[in-house]
């Protein structure tokens, strides 16, 4: 399963499911790092929310090989909006780097579409 603290109900549900499983379970949790990502302290949960809403960090789970997406943004946030708030990515917004941003958006879109297909396959 994949989770984020900004969606705490989803995170709690996944932890409860994992604890109830007889055997191993894995939860991949995004934890925004203020220093590593270089953003203002008050934006911690917003950073996690933006990661989810940009589909950079989709919330999903896999049970017995069946994929289930737990959060599908109504309006997908462009990856640039997620990166803009992080000082460490300021170089991405300098002239001449438009192709890098476009490539990153294309990769996020490709992975999101692949996840949607996995879910649809049941």
RANORPE-V452601 format. One record per pair of residues at least 12 apart in sequence whose ideal C-beta (glycine too) atoms are under 8 Angstrom apart, sorted by the first residue. I is the first residue (numbers start at 1). J is the second residue. Records with the same first field share a line. If there is no record, write none. Layout:
I=J / J
This chain:
1=14 / 17 / 18 / 25 / 26 / 27 / 28 / 60 / 61 / 62
2=27 / 28 / 29 / 30 / 57 / 58 / 59 / 60 / 61
3=27 / 28 / 29 / 30 / 59
4=29 / 30 / 48 / 49 / 51 / 52 / 57 / 59
5=29 / 30 / 31 / 32 / 45 / 48
6=45 / 46 / 48 / 49 / 52
7=48 / 49 / 52 / 59 / 70 / 71
10=59 / 70 / 71
11=27 / 29
14=27 / 61
15=27
17=61
30=48 / 51 / 52 / 57
31=48
32=44 / 45 / 47 / 48 / 51
36=88
37=86 / 88
38=86 / 87 / 88
39=85 / 86 / 87
43=85
46=85
47=82 / 85 / 86
50=77 / 81 / 82 / 85
51=82
52=71 / 73
53=73 / 76 / 77 / 82
54=73 / 76 / 77 / 78 / 79 / 81 / 82 / 108
55=73 / 76 / 108 / 109 / 111 / 112
56=79 / 82 / 108
58=71 / 111 / 112 / 115
59=71
60=115 / 119
66=122
67=115 / 118 / 119 / 121
68=119
69=115 / 116 / 119
76=112
78=105
79=101 / 104 / 105 / 108
80=92 / 93 / 101 / 105
83=101 / 104
92=104
